[in-house]
Every structure is written in C-alpha cells, then in structure tokens.
Amino acid sequence: GQEVTKGVTADQQFIKAMYDELLDMMGGDSTVQNSGTMSNTPAAVLEIGSVEEPAVILLAGLQGAGKTTAAGKLALYLKDR
C-alpha cells in the first residue's frame, strides 16, 4: 500500500519495509536515520535475560540454513557462561 520512492525499485522498498518492521519488533528504532550502516541493529546491544524475564532471540532463515545448529551452539555457549 505504499508509493514507491523515485530511484528505488519496488523490491528494494519491500526489503526496507521488512527490515524496519523487524528492527522495531526486536527493540531497535527504525525512525533513526543512519548513513547506510546498520548501527541501530539491536543485536549489537543484546541484553542478558533473567529467570523472570528471559531474553528472546529470533532465528530466521531458509531450510537448511543452520538455524537449529546455531540455536544449539548458542544454548551450549550460554549454559557454559
């Protein structure tokens, strides 16, 4: 439902909209303008969860991309800490 900005293709605009939405869901701020870098990515400042309020981590990827393996390795790493 958005108008495509001049000089930007529809697929580029779609990717930007998806990125902004994911950033907002994960605690970032998509309204912050940056110089093309992803410095406002919340993963860079991931907080440690607690027993009462555990940290939530979203793993997204295609089939066979290694999400389960990454989750297992992350769980082992956090358990050892």
Backbone torsions as a table, in degrees:
resi	resn	phi	psi	omega
1	GLY	NA	6.7	-179.7
2	GLN	-100.6	152.1	174.8
3	GLU	-80.3	136.4	-178.6
4	VAL	-76.2	129.9	179.7
5	THR	-68.3	143.4	178.8
6	LYS	-61.9	137.5	179.0
7	GLY	84.2	1.2	179.9
8	VAL	-126.2	133.8	178.8
9	THR	-78.1	162.2	-179.1
10	ALA	-61.1	-38.8	-179.9
11	ASP	-69.1	-34.4	175.8
12	GLN	-65.8	-40.3	178.5
13	GLN	-65.8	-38.7	178.3
14	PHE	-63.0	-45.7	179.3
15	ILE	-61.2	-41.9	178.4
16	LYS	-63.3	-42.2	179.3
17	ALA	-63.9	-42.1	178.6
18	MET	-65.4	-42.9	178.9
19	TYR	-60.6	-46.7	-179.8
20	ASP	-61.4	-41.9	-179.1
21	GLU	-65.9	-44.3	177.3
22	LEU	-63.6	-40.3	179.2
23	LEU	-61.3	-44.5	178.7
24	ASP	-64.5	-41.7	-179.6
25	MET	-64.1	-32.6	-174.7
26	MET	-94.5	10.5	173.8
27	GLY	98.7	3.1	177.6
28	GLY	-85.7	-170.9	179.9
29	ASP	-133.9	102.6	-177.5
30	SER	-74.0	-10.0	179.6
31	THR	-81.1	-13.6	178.9
32	VAL	-75.3	122.9	178.5
33	GLN	-85.2	133.9	177.2
34	ASN	-128.6	175.8	-173.8
35	SER	-91.4	39.8	178.4
36	GLY	90.5	-10.6	177.2
37	THR	-89.9	163.7	-179.7
38	MET	-101.5	50.5	-175.9
39	SER	-74.0	-16.5	179.8
40	ASN	-95.4	16.6	179.1
41	THR	-70.7	124.0	-176.0
42	PRO	-66.1	-21.2	-180.0
43	ALA	-62.4	-25.1	179.9
44	ALA	-69.0	-19.7	-178.8
45	VAL	-127.0	41.5	-178.3
46	LEU	-60.4	124.8	179.9
47	GLU	-89.9	150.0	177.2
48	ILE	-79.9	133.9	179.0
49	GLY	-79.4	176.4	177.5
50	SER	-127.0	174.8	179.3
51	VAL	-61.9	-41.0	-179.1
52	GLU	-72.8	-34.5	-176.9
53	GLU	-137.4	86.9	-176.5
54	PRO	-69.3	153.2	176.2
55	ALA	-71.2	144.3	178.7
56	VAL	-111.9	129.4	-179.4
57	ILE	-123.8	127.4	178.5
58	LEU	-95.7	123.9	173.8
59	LEU	-111.5	117.2	-179.3
60	ALA	-125.4	141.3	178.2
61	GLY	175.6	169.8	179.7
62	LEU	-76.2	169.5	177.0
63	GLN	-59.9	134.5	177.4
64	GLY	81.4	9.2	-177.0
65	ALA	-82.7	-12.5	177.5
66	GLY	100.5	22.5	-179.0
67	LYS	-63.8	-45.3	-178.6
68	THR	-65.8	-43.1	178.0
69	THR	-62.2	-44.9	178.7
70	ALA	-62.7	-40.3	179.0
71	ALA	-64.3	-41.7	178.0
72	GLY	-63.8	-44.9	179.3
73	LYS	-65.0	-39.4	178.4
74	LEU	-65.4	-42.7	178.8
75	ALA	-62.2	-43.5	178.4
76	LEU	-64.0	-42.2	178.8
77	TYR	-61.4	-47.3	-178.9
78	LEU	-68.8	-34.2	177.7
79	LYS	-65.2	-41.9	-179.8
80	ASP	-69.2	-24.5	179.1
81	ARG	-73.6	NA	NA
